[in-house]
Amino acid sequence: MTTEKVSLKHWLETRWRGTLMAVIIGAASLFVSEHYGGPAVLFALLIGMAFHFLSEDRRTLAGIHFCSTTVLRWGVGLLGAKITASQLGLLSPALLAMIIGGVFATLLFGAFITRFSKWPLTEGTLAAASTAICGASAAIALAATFNHKQLREQALLAIVVTVTALSTLAMVLYPFISGWCGFDHIDAGIFLGGTIHDVAQVVGAGAMIGPDALEIASLTKMIRVALLIPILIIFMFVFSSKAHRTEEEKAKPWYKNIPMFLLGFIALAALNCTGIIPTNVSNTLGEISRLFILISISALGLKTSLGKLKEVGWTPIVLMSIDTVFLLLWVIIGIFLIRG
């Protein structure tokens, strides 16, 4: 009992400062949005970036990381309570095929263009997978299938930094691109969820357009995140080499990399679609979800440092930018063709 109390006390002491900063920035962003107009999530991102130095302070680092990861997962998981059967009906078989096809096409395309660079095929394919599925989370999860000779630590860092920066840039630009394409809120949600890399930036961009776009974008994104499971299995068969893996790597089962927030999202969405969750409870969970997402975007802004891109070199930036443009065009063309 004493050990648990000490652990809980330590946990709170190491996280309350960074968490408080993210909450304050989120509240300030909400205030500016309500009084002067504009998307609160964009204000949260920009204000957070202005205070990036706090993420380098050990007193606030743990709390900021907690908000940008765990709080984000809570927010996305709870968002499943806002998914309805009518929204699921908006995703026709053709749209589902386009979204799923885009993931695998981007993966194959990224592996192909890697052959024209100085990067090994394993690292280039991992970079393409992070672009196609769910950004840094996919990169870290899939990296577990590689041994230390197949993946350099600095390469993984480069992929994580680059995909996060590209995803943050997409979060700001893609809502405008959606407007230029003339997409309504439904198509905008499909576009954002089908193209932006990280979950955090998908929900951030969706929130900039509106609640309908946010919910459809999250639903579309969850389809891409779910593809992490089959691709993880494919990577294990294609790239895994047990002869060079450590005992710890051999002992780790593949299902440990399944995102729990994905399972939560699916469970709540299923319950809400069947009418088990009362409307007032669904609305409350939706509001809590949006608050968690705003706080996590504030923390994401605090962690964002564009200067770190200088440290990773040009190869991952060029490769992943090309992958990003490929996926962007795939989804835009797909929506236009399906909508006629």
SULPENOR-V813504 format. One record per backbone hydrogen bond with DSSP energy under -1.0 kcal/mol. CO is the residue of the C=O (numbers start at 1). NH is the residue of the N-H. E is the energy in kcal/mol with one decimal. If there is no record, write none. Layout:
co = <CO	CO>
nh = <NH	NH>
e = <E	E>
This chain:
co = <1	2	3	4	5	6	7	8	9	10	12	15	16	17	18	19	20	21	22	23	24	25	26	27	28	29	30	31	32	33	39	40	41	42	43	44	45	46	49	51	52	53	54	57	57	60	61	62	63	64	65	66	69	70	71	72	73	74	75	77	78	79	80	84	85	87	88	90	92	93	94	95	96	97	98	99	100	101	102	103	104	105	106	107	108	109	110	112	113	114	120	121	122	123	124	125	126	127	128	129	130	134	135	136	137	138	139	142	143	147	147	152	153	154	155	156	157	158	159	160	161	162	163	164	165	166	167	168	169	170	173	174	175	176	177	178	179	184	185	186	187	188	189	190	192	198	199	200	201	202	203	204	206	210	211	212	213	214	215	216	217	218	219	220	221	222	225	226	227	228	229	230	231	232	233	234	235	235	241	246	247	253	254	255	259	260	261	262	263	264	265	266	267	268	269	270	271	272	278	279	280	281	282	283	284	285	286	287	288	289	290	291	292	293	294	295	296	297	298	299	300	305	306	307	308	309	314	315	316	317	318	319	320	321	322	323	324	325	326	327	328	329	330	331	332	333	334	335	336>
nh = <5	6	7	8	9	10	11	12	13	14	16	19	20	21	22	23	24	25	26	27	28	29	30	31	32	33	34	35	36	37	43	44	45	46	47	48	49	50	52	54	55	56	57	60	61	64	65	66	67	68	69	71	73	74	75	76	77	78	79	80	81	82	83	88	89	90	91	92	96	97	98	99	100	101	102	103	104	105	106	107	108	109	110	111	112	113	114	115	116	117	124	125	126	127	128	129	130	131	132	133	135	137	139	140	141	142	143	145	146	150	151	156	157	158	159	160	161	162	163	164	165	166	167	168	169	170	171	172	173	174	177	178	179	180	181	183	182	188	189	190	191	192	193	194	196	202	203	204	205	206	207	208	210	214	215	216	217	218	219	220	221	222	223	224	225	226	228	229	231	232	233	234	235	236	237	238	239	240	244	250	251	256	257	258	263	264	265	266	267	268	269	270	271	272	273	274	276	275	282	283	284	285	286	287	288	289	290	291	292	293	294	295	296	297	298	299	300	301	302	303	304	308	309	310	311	312	318	319	320	321	322	323	324	325	326	327	328	329	330	331	332	333	334	335	336	337	338	339	340>
e = <-2.2	-2.6	-2.6	-2.6	-2.6	-2.7	-2.6	-2.4	-2.6	-2.0	-2.2	-2.3	-2.4	-2.1	-2.0	-2.4	-2.7	-2.4	-2.2	-2.5	-2.6	-2.4	-2.1	-2.2	-2.5	-2.5	-2.4	-1.9	-2.6	-1.5	-1.7	-2.6	-2.1	-2.5	-3.0	-2.2	-2.2	-1.6	-1.5	-2.0	-2.0	-1.2	-1.3	-1.5	-1.9	-2.2	-2.6	-2.3	-2.1	-2.1	-1.1	-2.0	-2.3	-2.3	-2.4	-2.7	-2.8	-2.7	-1.2	-1.3	-1.9	-1.9	-1.3	-1.9	-1.7	-1.1	-1.2	-1.3	-2.6	-2.4	-2.1	-2.6	-2.7	-2.6	-1.9	-1.4	-1.8	-2.8	-2.2	-1.9	-2.3	-2.7	-2.7	-1.9	-2.0	-2.5	-1.3	-1.1	-1.5	-2.0	-2.3	-2.5	-2.0	-2.1	-2.1	-2.4	-2.2	-1.5	-2.3	-2.5	-2.5	-1.0	-2.0	-2.5	-2.4	-2.9	-1.7	-1.9	-1.5	-1.2	-1.2	-2.0	-2.2	-2.2	-2.3	-2.4	-2.7	-2.6	-2.7	-1.8	-2.2	-2.8	-2.1	-2.3	-2.3	-2.4	-2.1	-1.2	-2.3	-3.0	-1.9	-2.8	-1.6	-2.4	-2.0	-2.1	-1.1	-2.8	-1.8	-2.0	-2.7	-2.8	-2.6	-1.8	-2.1	-1.6	-2.3	-1.9	-2.5	-2.6	-2.1	-1.1	-2.4	-2.4	-2.4	-2.3	-2.7	-2.3	-2.2	-2.8	-2.6	-2.3	-1.2	-1.4	-2.7	-2.3	-2.0	-1.4	-2.0	-2.2	-1.8	-2.3	-2.8	-1.9	-1.7	-2.6	-3.0	-1.0	-1.7	-2.2	-2.0	-1.4	-1.8	-1.5	-1.2	-2.3	-2.5	-2.4	-2.4	-2.6	-2.5	-2.4	-2.2	-2.6	-2.3	-1.3	-2.0	-1.0	-2.6	-2.6	-2.0	-2.7	-2.0	-2.1	-2.4	-2.4	-2.1	-2.0	-2.5	-2.5	-2.2	-2.3	-2.5	-2.3	-1.9	-2.1	-2.3	-2.4	-2.0	-1.6	-1.1	-1.3	-1.3	-1.4	-1.4	-1.1	-2.9	-2.7	-2.5	-1.7	-2.1	-2.3	-2.1	-2.3	-2.4	-2.3	-2.3	-2.6	-2.3	-2.2	-2.3	-2.6	-2.1	-2.6	-2.2	-2.5	-2.4	-2.7	-1.1>
